[in-house]
Amino acid sequence: MSPAEIPEEVINWDTLSEIVSMDEDSPDFSKSLIIQFFDQAATTFDQIQHELDGRCQLEELASLGHFLRGSSAALGLQRIAWACERIQNLGRKREGASQGESPADTHYAELIRENLVTARQEFVRAKTDLSAIYKCEL
């Protein structure tokens, strides 16, 4: 299975706009969700790093990637979701190898490390963009 291409935009504005529209009923609803996500993402990135530096269980890494992929996609943070989907798929050995090839778990762990770097970079980009929109540091 080959990975899908990374989305061009950091944020899927259609998805995020649906959430922002809920601010009409509850001011700052979207902002509080985004702040909660950023806290959750930072913690999950640290958990992924800890797992990579420790036991390095691919299934646990896949689970953490899956968890963060879902919450980032729900907010429209599509580039973070893309990187987390890579972590999920690599942890499940669904990508990262050629047909008929069976690399060692360390191969997948190294690819997960690379995708964690990408996810963290996209996190910073999304936080910068959204801080500008909300006119405050998120």
C-alpha positions as CSV (number, residue, x, y, z in Angstrom):
1,M,0.0,0.0,0.0
2,S,1.5,3.3,-1.0
3,P,0.9,6.4,1.2
4,A,-1.4,9.1,0.0
5,E,0.1,12.4,-0.9
6,I,0.3,15.0,1.9
7,P,-2.5,17.6,1.6
8,E,-1.5,20.9,0.2
9,E,-3.1,23.0,2.9
10,V,-2.4,22.7,6.6
11,I,-6.0,23.1,7.5
12,N,-9.2,21.9,5.8
13,W,-11.2,25.1,6.1
14,D,-14.5,23.4,5.2
15,T,-14.2,21.1,8.2
16,L,-12.9,23.7,10.6
17,S,-15.7,26.2,9.5
18,E,-18.3,23.7,10.5
19,I,-16.8,23.7,14.0
20,V,-16.4,27.5,14.1
21,S,-20.1,27.9,13.2
22,M,-20.9,26.4,16.6
23,D,-19.4,29.5,18.2
24,E,-22.7,31.2,17.5
25,D,-24.4,29.1,20.2
26,S,-21.4,29.0,22.5
27,P,-18.7,31.7,22.1
28,D,-15.2,30.3,22.0
29,F,-16.4,26.7,21.6
30,S,-14.1,26.1,18.6
31,K,-11.2,27.8,20.3
32,S,-11.5,25.6,23.4
33,L,-11.7,22.5,21.2
34,I,-8.5,23.5,19.4
35,I,-6.6,24.3,22.6
36,Q,-7.7,21.0,24.0
37,F,-6.5,19.3,20.9
38,F,-3.1,21.0,21.0
39,D,-2.6,19.8,24.6
40,Q,-3.7,16.3,23.6
41,A,-1.4,16.3,20.6
42,A,1.6,17.4,22.5
43,T,1.1,14.7,25.1
44,T,0.5,12.1,22.4
45,F,3.7,13.1,20.5
46,D,5.6,12.7,23.8
47,Q,4.0,9.2,24.3
48,I,5.0,8.2,20.7
49,Q,8.6,9.4,21.4
50,H,8.7,7.6,24.7
51,E,7.5,4.4,23.0
52,L,10.1,4.8,20.3
53,D,12.9,5.3,22.9
54,G,11.6,2.4,25.0
55,R,9.9,-0.8,24.2
56,C,9.1,0.3,20.7
57,Q,6.0,-1.8,20.3
58,L,4.7,-1.2,16.8
59,E,1.1,-1.9,17.7
60,E,1.2,0.7,20.5
61,L,2.7,3.2,18.1
62,A,-0.1,2.4,15.6
63,S,-2.7,3.0,18.3
64,L,-1.3,6.3,19.2
65,G,-1.1,7.4,15.6
66,H,-4.7,6.3,15.1
67,F,-5.9,8.2,18.1
68,L,-4.3,11.5,17.0
69,R,-5.2,11.0,13.4
70,G,-8.9,10.9,14.3
71,S,-8.9,14.0,16.5
72,S,-6.8,16.1,14.1
73,A,-9.0,15.1,11.1
74,A,-12.1,16.0,13.0
75,L,-10.8,19.5,13.4
76,G,-9.6,19.8,9.8
77,L,-5.9,19.7,10.7
78,Q,-5.3,17.5,7.7
79,R,-1.5,17.6,7.5
80,I,-1.2,16.5,11.1
81,A,-3.8,13.8,10.3
82,W,-1.8,12.7,7.3
83,A,1.4,12.3,9.3
84,C,-0.4,10.4,12.1
85,E,-2.0,8.1,9.5
86,R,1.5,7.3,8.3
87,I,2.5,6.4,11.9
88,Q,-0.6,4.3,12.3
89,N,0.0,2.4,9.0
90,L,3.7,2.0,9.7
91,G,2.9,0.6,13.1
92,R,0.7,-1.9,11.4
93,K,3.3,-2.6,8.7
94,R,0.8,-1.5,6.0
95,E,3.3,0.7,4.2
96,G,7.0,1.3,4.3
97,A,8.1,-1.9,2.5
98,S,8.2,-3.1,-1.0
99,Q,6.0,-6.0,-2.2
100,G,7.3,-9.3,-0.9
101,E,9.8,-7.6,1.5
102,S,9.6,-8.2,5.3
103,P,11.8,-5.6,7.0
104,A,12.6,-5.7,10.7
105,D,10.6,-3.8,13.2
106,T,13.5,-1.3,13.5
107,H,12.9,-0.3,9.9
108,Y,9.3,0.7,10.7
109,A,10.4,2.4,13.9
110,E,12.8,4.6,12.0
111,L,10.1,5.6,9.5
112,I,7.7,6.3,12.4
113,R,10.5,8.6,13.9
114,E,10.6,10.5,10.6
115,N,6.8,10.9,10.5
116,L,6.8,12.0,14.1
117,V,9.1,14.9,13.1
118,T,6.7,15.7,10.3
119,A,3.7,15.6,12.6
120,R,5.4,18.0,15.1
121,Q,6.3,20.4,12.2
122,E,2.8,20.4,11.0
123,F,1.6,20.9,14.6
124,V,3.7,24.1,14.8
125,R,2.3,25.3,11.4
126,A,-1.3,24.6,12.4
127,K,-0.8,26.3,15.8
128,T,0.8,29.4,14.1
129,D,-2.1,29.6,11.6
130,L,-4.8,29.2,14.1
131,S,-3.2,31.6,16.6
132,A,-3.3,34.2,13.9
133,I,-7.0,33.5,13.2
134,Y,-8.0,33.6,16.8
135,K,-5.6,36.6,17.4
136,C,-4.0,35.0,20.5
137,E,-1.4,32.4,21.3
138,L,-3.1,29.0,21.4
